[in-house]
Amino acid sequence: MKPKVVIYSAFLTPFRSGAEACAEEVPLRLKHDFDFTIITSRLRRNLPKKDMLQGHIPVIRVGFGSKFDKWLFPFLAPLAARKLKPDIIHAILETFAGQALMHSSVIVFKAKRILTLQTTNRSFKKKEITKSPHKVTAISSALVNYAKSVGRNDAVLIPNGVNSEEIESALGWYEKIKGRILFVGRLEPQKGVDILLQALAKFKQENWDLNIVGDGSQKEILTKLSQDLGITERVHFKGYVAPPDVYKEYAQAEIFCGLSRSEALGNVFLEAQAAGCAVIGTKTGGIPDIVQNGTNGILIKPDNIDMAVEAIGRLLKDPSQRSKLSSAGKKNAQKYDWGRIAKEYAQVYMEAIKD
């Protein structure tokens, strides 16, 4: 009989972002070795309470179909998990799912509890949540160091991954567009899209255009900023684009810019590298785990428009530099295929069961 694993993830497709990718990609790749069920928030009334992820993994949505379901998740998820009698509960993200995992120590006390640290942006009860489970994994060295700071010297570094096969497929269908720059991510202050727009405004004589893929609270502010800067005809707000359609955007971009003010790891940097983009990132959080300055990308300081202008200008004007960073980035991204990452989680699961 296969071990039963319950995944806690407060958000799942169609609300998936980089942090939640792990909750879907790992079960899909380990389904022959473990009996998975994913418990998530319902959030919309038109979403069924019971569902299947890509026809393979059972999904249970808890809540009443409103935006408040995420706040109920820490209390409702353990009750749903108790009925399944799992061997392991694996919480993805130390926020709502992390709180649910902490409550499970009482409600589903026989299950081994595993937490995956995924964010540098939240601090509410983070210390208690991190200290509570049997095992802790973290997606970046920055988060491993956080775990150590609260006494978890056993945290295992397992980064998020990329869908190498689907990205390669997109590269076969689409060609790079000269001057195409890309940003993918939530439109929130910590992503630094305002810095990117201000930097690009310095290149009105250059041949470039920018696709912004994602949605968020800053969309109207950023739209107005592009108008005020006089670059609105070159900046295209594409909204949220789900995988695998988003891989077309990566495949057509020559340059990827993510000028984050904070970032736990940044799946988008891996996806951009896998798609052969020359990557510009910032020296913050887990980004330096992926992007090595001058080797497979360019790293600058957050909130530094002058450095952003210099880096963008270098890549717009120097095809050989773009090619060098593109080739090195693709090689680096191969280490992060979800198939390889899933095997690392399988090892953690088996160790938890043996313990």
N, C-alpha and C positions, 0 to 999 in steps of 0.2 A: 504493500500500500504506500502511495506517495505521501510524503509529509504535507500537511495542510498549512498554507501560508496565507494570512490575511494582510493585504496592503491597505494602509490608511493613507489617503490623499484627499485633502479637502476639496481639491479641484482636479478635474479630469476633462478630457475633450468633451464639449467644445470650449472649455475654460482653461485648457492646458497652456502653460508657458514653459520656459526652460526648466524650472524646478520640478515640474510635474512629469517631465518626459520620462524620468526614471520609473515612475509608478506604472507606466504603460509598457515601456520598451523591455524592461527586465522580465516581467511575467510572460510576455509574448515569446521570449527566447528560451525560457526555462520551463515552459508548460509541460514538457514531456517528463520532467524530473520532479516537479512539485505540483501540488493541487492548489492553485491560486484562486482567491476571490478578492476583488478590489471594493473597498467601501469608500464612498465619496459623498459630497454634499449634492443635494438635488438641484437647488438654486433656481430652477424654472419648472413651472407646472406641466409644460409640454414634454418634459423628460420623464421616461418611465422609471418607476421605483426599482425595477429589475431589468437588467440589460445584459448584453454581451459585448465585450471589446473585440472588435474585428472577428466576431464569430467564435472566439476561442476562450476568453476569460470572463467568468461571471462578474457582473458589476451590480452592487447594491447601492442605491442612492437614498440617503436618509435626509429627513426634513420635510417641509411642506411645500417646496417649490418656490421659495422666495429668497431674496438676497441675504436674509438673516440666517439662512440655514448654516452658513459657515460658523456662526457663533454657537449654534446648537451642536455642531459636529463633535466637539470634544466629549459631549455627554451621550449623544445618540450612537456614535460609532462603536463604543465598547459594548453597548447593549446588543447591537446587531452582530458583533463579533462573537459574543458569548454563545449565541445559538449555533455557530459554526464549529465550536470546539477546536480552534486551531492549535497547531504545534508552535507556530511562530506568528507574531504580529510585527510587521515592518512598517514604521511610520516614515513617510517622505515629507520632510520639512518640519522644522522645530517650532511651528506656530500652532495652528489648529490641530493638525495631525499629531504634533508632539504632545499637546495637552491631552488629546484622546489616548495616546499611548501611556501617559502618566496615570490617567484614571483606570486604564486597563490592568494596572498592577493589583487592583482590588477586585475589579469586575470579571476579568479573565485571567486570574492569577496563575493558572497552570501554564499559560503560554510563555515562551521565551520572547522577550521584547527587544527589538532592534530599532535604533533611530538613525536616520541619515540627515546630517546637518547640511543645509542647502542655502542658507542666507546669512549675510552680514548686516542686514537692514533692520532686524527685529531684536528686541532685548527682553520683552515681557516674559517673565518666568523662565527665561532661557537657561539659566544656571540649574534650576530644579529639573527642568525637562531633560537637560543633557546628563545630569547625574543619575537619573532614574533608571534607564533601561539596562538590560544585561549586556548589550553590545552597542557600540557607536561607530558609525562610519561618517566620513566627511568628504565633500567633493573637491576640497582644495586645501593646500597647506595652511592657508590663513585660518580655515575652520579647524584643522587639526590642532593648530596652536591655541585657538580658543578653547577647545576641549581640554587640552593640557592645563590651561590656566584655571580651570575649575576642577581639576583633579582627575580627569579622564585621560590617563596616559596610555590607555589601550585603544584609542581611536584609530581606525584603519582608513587610510586614504584611498578612496575609490572615486575617481572623477566621473562626471556625466559623459555621455558618448554622443556619437553621430551615426546617422543612417548612411553609411558609406555607399552601399549599393544603390540607394535611391538618388543620392547626390550624383554619383557617377552616371546614372541613367539620364539625369537632367543635363549633364555636360555633353552627352551624346546628341541631345536634341537641340540645344540652344548654344549660340556663339556669344562671346564677349562683345559688348557694345562699347565702342570707343568713348572714353570719358565718363562711363557710368559709375557712379558712386552709390553705395548702398548702406542704409542703416536698418537693422531689424531689432525690434524690442518694444517694450512698453513705453509709452510716451509719458514718462514721469520725470520729475526734476533730477533724480539721481542718474539718469541716463545721459545727461549732458548734450542733448540734441541742440539746445540753444547755442552752445559753444561751436558745434559743427556748422550751424547756419551762419553764425557771425564770421567764422573762418572762411567759409565758401564765398561770402560776399566780397572777399578781397580778390576773387578770381573772375571778375566779370568779363575779362578779355579772353579767358581760356575756354576751351571746348569741354564742358562737363554738364551733367545733369545728375540729380539726386533723387533716388527712390527711398521713401521712408515707409517701412512696412511695420505696422503695429498700431495700437490704439491706446488711449489713456487720458488722464485728466488734463494733460497739457496740450492736447491737439489744437484747440482754438487759439491758445497763446502762441504756439509755434507757427500756426498758419498766419497769424497776424504779423509775427516777427519776420517771416519770409517776405511778406508784402512790404513791411517797413524797410527792409534791407534791399528791396528792388530785385529780388531773385525768384519771385513767385512763379514765373514761367519755367524755371528750371527745376523747381522742387515739386515732387509729386507725392502726395499723401495717399498711400495705397490701402490703408486700413489693415485690419488683421487678415493675414493669409495663412491658412493652416497647412501643415505638411500633408502631402508632398508638393503641393502647388508652390510653396515658398521657395523650393529648391530652384525653380526657374529664375527667381530674382537673384539668387546667389550665382547661378550659372552665367547670367548676363552681365554681372558686375565685374569691373576691373579692380575696383578698390572698395574695401569695406572699412567704415569708420564707426567705432564705438567709443565715444569719449566719456565713459562712465565716471561718475563721482564716487560710486561704490559698486562693487560687484563680487559676489561670492565666488563664481568661476567664470560664467559667461559662455553658455553653449553656442551662442551665435558666432563667437570667434572661431570655435572648432569647425562649425558648419561652413563658415567663410573660407577657412583654410582648405577644407576638403574640396571646396568648389573652385579652388585656384585663384581666389582673390588675394591681392596684396593687402595686408591687414594693418590698420592703425588702431591702437588701443591705449589705455592709460595704465600708469603704474599704481594700481590699487587692487586690494582684495586678491582674488585668485587669478586675475588676468595674466600676471607674469608667470604663472604655472604653464600657460599655453603659449603666450607670445614672448619670445626672446628677442630683445631689441637688437636690430641690425642683422639678425639671423633668419627668422621666419616672420618678421613683422617689424613694426616701429612702435615704440612705447614713448608716450609723453606724459607730462604731469597733468592731473585733472585741472580743469578751470584755467587752462593756459592757452589763450587764443593765439598768441604769437607762435608757440610751439606747434599748434595745430596747423597754422598757415604754412609753416616751414615744411612739415611732414607731408601735407596734402600737395603742396607745390612740387616737392621732390618727386612724388609718385606720378603726378600728372605729366611732368616734363621728361621723365626718365624711364622709357620702356624697359631698359635692361635691369633697372632696380626693381621694377614691378615683377619682371620675369623671375629674378632671383628669389624674391620673397615668396612669390607664388609657388615655385617649385619646392622650396624648403617647407612652406606651410602645408602643402599636400602630403609630404612625407611625414610631417609631424602628426597630422590628423589621423593617419592610418593606425596609430597606437590607441586611438580612442573609439574604435568601432564598437557599437553596442553589444555585438556578440562576445567580444573579449571582456567587456565590462560586466556583462551578465554572469560570466563564469566566476568572476571575483565575488559577486554576491552569492552565488551558489556555495562557494567555499565558506563564507560567513554563516550562511544558513546551516550548513552541515556541522560546523563547529558549535553553533548555538544549541543544536539538538543534542550533540554529544555531551556538552557541558551540563 
